[in-house]
């Protein structure tokens, strides 16, 4: 509360009193440990630093990523596989994991299940630390301090499994949610650590369960799910519903399976929802015509629309371009032109957020696809032409 000033009946004296008080406030602002002055001139002059990815396109150092999904969707398995990917510097399901160290705090599964998952995922013995949380509560200061103690060595990735199991508050209460997540975010920023935290979806199948404050307190939000009507029980989609530092990526499709007794996650073809016998939509009909138009070279969206006999602002053309970009058949440059992926110049100056987020299909910087030989089991990923 602002202190009351001892003013007098003399206006001139009162102006001096107020001026002196305001100068003291300005000095406190400059000396404050909680209000930090930023160098705006430098920000205007220099380009911002690149996003410090731990898992390219999914988790960045200093930020919290929420991975939501229904029970049994595979949230913990995906988070653990990405953790193994960071520990070995390998690519998991098309997500390029930058080599580093990992801490997993597991309050969900118990030692026996954790042991089984370590074996099933072929997790490495080095670069990875797993801690079982029993009675842990993120709302308690002593447990917050204990968690921060795990981050003093600055691991590159922290996995918190899971949100609901790590604290005892009411998840529908926005105040309680903020009380848990804001200290956690501050901790991640202080130690420059990326974090992935699985959460459940709500009954209405929203992006997540609980208070809407959760979305405001995270940097990234992804939903892992099976498409309704998909006959393949091993296929999952990873759809972004929030990306604070960059553009939201296109939906990824993954295949969960076992190879030689080891659980692996590979890229999968998207599930096509159009049922046999249904008449093709305008978008379906436009896709081959758009590809034919782009075979002549890079074109703007308006040029593509005119090339297929549509108006420049036709929505079906835009959706057809988005579909083709999602499938990796075309790419878009900073100047707005589209081109067939195999015809795009190398390096093709893609849009902000798409050049490195998400990375090229397969995770390689040159667009090559990494074979499924899991580097986390001691092998080295091999690029295939």
C-alpha positions in Angstrom: 0.0 0.0 0.0 1.3 3.5 -0.9 2.2 5.4 2.3 0.3 8.5 3.2 2.3 11.7 2.9 2.4 14.3 5.6 1.2 17.3 3.6 0.9 20.9 4.8 -1.4 23.8 4.0 1.4 25.3 1.8 1.0 24.1 -1.9 4.7 24.9 -2.7 5.9 22.8 0.3 3.5 20.0 -0.7 4.9 19.9 -4.3 8.4 19.5 -2.8 7.2 16.7 -0.5 5.6 14.8 -3.4 8.6 15.4 -5.7 11.0 14.0 -3.1 8.7 11.0 -2.5 8.6 10.2 -6.2 12.3 10.4 -6.5 12.7 7.8 -3.7 10.2 5.6 -5.6 12.2 5.8 -8.8 15.4 5.0 -6.9 13.7 1.9 -5.4 12.6 0.8 -8.9 16.2 1.0 -10.1 17.6 -0.9 -7.1 14.8 -3.5 -7.0 15.8 -7.2 -7.1 12.4 -8.2 -8.4 12.0 -5.6 -11.1 14.8 -5.9 -13.7 15.4 -3.2 -16.2 15.9 -4.6 -19.8 18.1 -3.2 -22.5 15.5 -2.3 -25.1 18.0 -0.6 -27.4 20.0 -3.8 -27.6 16.8 -5.8 -28.3 15.9 -3.5 -31.2 19.5 -3.6 -32.5 20.2 -7.4 -32.3 18.3 -10.5 -33.4 16.9 -12.5 -30.5 18.8 -15.7 -29.5 17.7 -19.0 -31.0 15.3 -21.1 -29.0 17.4 -23.3 -26.8 15.8 -26.6 -27.6 16.2 -29.8 -25.6 13.7 -31.7 -27.8 13.5 -29.7 -31.0 9.9 -28.4 -31.6 8.6 -29.7 -28.3 10.6 -28.7 -25.2 13.0 -25.7 -24.7 15.4 -25.0 -21.9 13.9 -22.7 -19.3 10.3 -23.6 -20.2 7.6 -26.0 -19.2 5.9 -28.3 -21.7 2.6 -30.0 -20.9 1.9 -33.3 -22.6 -1.8 -34.1 -22.2 -3.8 -37.1 -23.1 -6.4 -39.7 -21.9 -5.3 -42.5 -19.6 -3.5 -45.1 -21.6 -2.7 -42.8 -24.5 1.1 -43.2 -23.9 2.0 -39.8 -22.4 4.5 -41.2 -19.9 6.0 -43.6 -22.5 6.5 -40.7 -25.0 8.0 -38.5 -22.3 10.3 -41.3 -21.2 11.3 -42.1 -24.8 12.2 -38.4 -25.4 14.2 -38.4 -22.1 16.1 -41.4 -23.4 16.6 -39.5 -26.7 18.1 -36.5 -24.9 20.4 -38.8 -22.8 21.7 -40.4 -26.0 21.4 -37.5 -28.5 19.1 -39.5 -30.8 15.9 -38.9 -32.7 12.6 -40.3 -31.3 9.6 -40.4 -33.5 10.9 -37.6 -35.7 11.7 -35.3 -32.7 15.4 -34.5 -32.7 16.7 -34.7 -29.2 19.8 -32.6 -28.4 22.4 -34.6 -26.4 22.4 -33.8 -22.7 21.6 -35.1 -19.2 18.1 -35.9 -17.9 16.3 -36.2 -14.5 13.0 -38.0 -14.3 10.8 -37.5 -11.2 8.2 -40.2 -11.2 5.3 -40.1 -8.8 3.0 -42.2 -11.0 4.4 -45.7 -11.5 6.3 -47.1 -8.5 9.8 -48.7 -8.6 8.6 -52.0 -10.2 6.9 -50.4 -13.2 9.7 -47.9 -13.5 12.1 -50.8 -13.8 10.0 -52.5 -16.4 9.9 -49.3 -18.5 13.6 -48.7 -18.2 14.1 -52.2 -19.7 11.3 -51.9 -22.3 12.5 -48.5 -23.5 16.2 -49.6 -23.6 17.1 -46.6 -21.5 20.8 -45.7 -21.1 22.6 -46.1 -17.8 24.5 -42.9 -18.3 23.2 -39.3 -18.6 19.9 -40.3 -16.9 18.8 -40.0 -13.3 15.4 -41.4 -12.1 13.9 -40.4 -8.8 10.8 -41.9 -7.3 8.6 -39.3 -5.6 6.7 -40.8 -2.7 4.6 -38.3 -0.7 6.1 -35.5 -2.6 4.0 -32.3 -2.9 5.0 -29.3 -5.1 3.0 -27.0 -2.8 5.4 -27.6 0.1 8.4 -25.3 0.3 10.7 -28.2 1.5 9.7 -30.3 -1.5 10.3 -27.3 -3.9 13.8 -27.0 -2.4 14.4 -30.7 -2.8 13.4 -30.5 -6.5 15.6 -27.5 -7.0 18.5 -29.5 -5.5 18.1 -31.9 -8.3 18.5 -29.1 -10.8 21.7 -27.6 -9.4 23.8 -29.6 -11.8 21.7 -28.1 -14.6 20.3 -31.2 -16.5 19.1 -30.4 -20.0 15.7 -32.0 -19.5 13.4 -32.7 -16.5 10.4 -35.1 -16.7 7.7 -34.6 -14.0 5.4 -37.6 -14.1 2.7 -36.6 -13.6 1.1 -33.2 -12.8 -1.8 -34.7 -10.8 0.5 -37.0 -8.8 3.0 -34.4 -7.7 0.8 -32.1 -5.6 -2.3 -32.3 -3.4 -4.2 -29.2 -4.3 -7.4 -28.8 -6.3 -6.6 -28.8 -10.0 -9.7 -26.9 -10.9 -8.7 -24.0 -8.6 -6.9 -21.3 -10.6 -5.2 -19.9 -7.5 -3.9 -23.3 -6.4 -2.7 -24.1 -10.0 -0.8 -20.9 -10.2 0.7 -21.4 -6.8 2.2 -24.7 -8.0 3.3 -23.8 -11.6 4.7 -20.3 -11.2 7.5 -21.4 -8.7 8.2 -24.3 -11.0 8.6 -22.1 -14.0 10.8 -19.7 -12.1 13.0 -22.7 -11.1 13.3 -23.9 -14.6 14.3 -20.4 -15.8 16.9 -20.0 -13.0 18.6 -23.3 -13.9 17.9 -23.2 -17.7 16.2 -26.6 -17.7 13.5 -27.8 -20.1 10.7 -29.8 -18.5 8.0 -32.1 -19.8 5.0 -32.9 -17.6 2.2 -35.3 -18.6 -1.3 -34.3 -17.6 -4.7 -35.9 -18.1 -7.4 -34.5 -20.4 -10.8 -33.5 -19.1 -14.1 -35.3 -19.4 -15.1 -32.9 -22.2 -11.9 -34.1 -24.0 -10.4 -30.6 -23.8 -6.7 -30.1 -24.3 -6.1 -30.7 -20.5 -7.9 -31.3 -17.3 -8.2 -28.6 -14.6 -8.1 -24.9 -14.4 -7.5 -22.7 -17.4 -4.7 -21.1 -15.4 -2.6 -24.1 -16.5 -2.5 -22.9 -20.1 -1.2 -19.5 -19.0 1.6 -21.0 -16.9 3.3 -23.2 -19.6 5.4 -22.4 -22.7 4.2 -25.4 -24.8 1.1 -27.6 -24.7 0.7 -30.8 -26.8 -2.1 -33.4 -26.8 -1.4 -37.0 -27.5 -4.4 -39.0 -28.7 -5.8 -41.6 -31.0 -8.0 -40.4 -33.9 -11.6 -41.5 -33.7 -12.2 -44.3 -36.1 -8.6 -45.1 -36.7 -8.3 -48.9 -37.2 -4.6 -48.9 -36.2 -4.3 -49.1 -32.4 -0.6 -48.2 -32.4 -1.0 -44.8 -34.1 -1.1 -41.5 -32.2 -1.2 -37.9 -33.1 0.7 -35.1 -31.3 -1.2 -31.9 -31.7 0.1 -28.5 -30.4 -2.4 -26.4 -28.6 0.0 -23.7 -27.3 3.4 -22.5 -28.3 4.6 -19.3 -26.5 8.0 -18.7 -28.1 7.2 -19.6 -31.7 4.6 -20.6 -34.2 2.5 -23.7 -33.5 3.8 -26.7 -35.5 1.8 -29.0 -37.7 0.4 -32.2 -36.1 2.8 -35.1 -35.8 1.8 -38.7 -36.2 3.6 -41.5 -34.4 3.6 -45.3 -34.3 4.1 -47.0 -30.9 5.5 -50.6 -31.1 8.1 -53.1 -30.1 11.2 -54.2 -32.1 13.3 -57.0 -30.7 11.7 -56.6 -27.3 12.4 -52.9 -27.1 9.6 -50.2 -27.2 10.2 -47.8 -30.1 8.4 -44.7 -31.4 8.5 -44.1 -35.1 6.9 -41.6 -37.4 3.6 -42.7 -38.9 1.4 -41.7 -41.9 -1.5 -39.5 -40.9 -4.9 -41.1 -40.4 -7.2 -40.1 -43.2 -10.7 -39.5 -41.8 -12.5 -39.6 -45.2 -14.6 -42.8 -45.3 -14.9 -44.9 -48.5 -17.8 -44.0 -50.7 -18.0 -40.4 -49.4 -17.8 -37.9 -52.3 -14.4 -36.1 -52.4 -14.4 -32.6 -51.0 -13.3 -29.5 -52.9 -10.0 -29.7 -51.0 -9.6 -33.4 -52.0 -10.1 -32.5 -55.7 -7.7 -29.5 -55.5 -4.7 -31.3 -54.0 -3.5 -33.0 -57.3 -4.2 -29.8 -59.2 -2.2 -27.7 -56.7 0.7 -30.1 -57.0 0.6 -29.9 -60.8 0.6 -26.1 -60.6 3.7 -26.1 -58.3 5.5 -28.5 -60.6 6.2 -25.4 -62.8 8.2 -23.7 -59.9 7.6 -21.7 -56.7 4.3 -19.7 -56.6 2.5 -17.5 -54.2 -0.9 -18.7 -52.9 -2.7 -16.2 -55.3 -0.8 -17.6 -58.2 -1.6 -21.2 -57.2 -5.3 -20.3 -56.9 -5.3 -18.7 -60.3 -3.4 -21.7 -61.7 -6.2 -24.0 -60.6 -9.0 -21.7 -61.7 -9.9 -20.3 -58.3 -10.0 -16.8 -56.7 -6.9 -15.6 -54.9 -8.5 -15.8 -51.5 -10.2 -19.2 -52.0 -10.3 -21.1 -48.7 -10.2 -24.5 -50.3 -6.8 -23.6 -51.9 -5.5 -22.5 -48.6 -6.6 -25.7 -46.9 -5.1 -27.8 -49.7 -1.8 -26.0 -49.3 -1.9 -26.6 -45.5 -2.6 -30.3 -46.1 0.3 -30.7 -48.5 2.6 -28.8 -46.2 1.6 -31.0 -43.2 2.4 -34.2 -45.3 5.8 -32.7 -46.3 5.1 -32.6 -50.0 5.5 -28.8 -50.2 7.3 -26.0 -48.4 6.8 -22.3 -47.9 9.5 -19.6 -48.0 9.7 -16.3 -46.1 8.5 -14.4 -49.2 5.3 -16.4 -49.2 6.0 -18.6 -52.2 5.2 -22.3 -52.1 7.3 -25.0 -53.9 7.4 -28.8 -54.1 9.6 -30.2 -51.4 11.9 -31.9 -53.9 12.2 -28.7 -56.0 12.8 -26.3 -53.1 16.2 -24.7 -53.1 18.7 -25.9 -50.5 18.6 -24.4 -48.0 15.0 -23.2 -48.7 14.3 -20.2 -46.5 11.2 -21.5 -44.7 8.8 -19.5 -42.6 9.7 -18.5 -39.1 8.9 -21.4 -36.8 8.9 -23.9 -39.6 12.6 -23.7 -40.6 13.6 -25.4 -37.3 10.3 -25.9 -35.6 9.3 -28.6 -36.2 12.5 -29.9 -37.7 12.5 -31.6 -41.2 10.8 -34.9 -41.3 13.1 -37.5 -39.7 14.9 -34.9 -37.6 18.0 -34.4 -39.7 19.2 -31.0 -40.5 19.5 -32.0 -44.2 16.0 -33.6 -44.3 17.4 -37.1 -44.3 15.4 -39.7 -42.4 17.1 -41.5 -39.6 16.7 -45.3 -39.6 15.0 -46.9 -36.6 18.3 -48.2 -35.1 17.8 -46.7 -31.6 20.9 -44.9 -30.6 19.9 -45.1 -27.0 20.8 -48.8 -27.1 24.4 -48.2 -27.9 24.1 -47.9 -31.7 24.4 -44.8 -33.8 21.6 -43.5 -35.9 22.3 -43.9 -39.6 21.0 -41.5 -42.2 19.2 -43.0 -45.2 19.0 -41.3 -48.6 
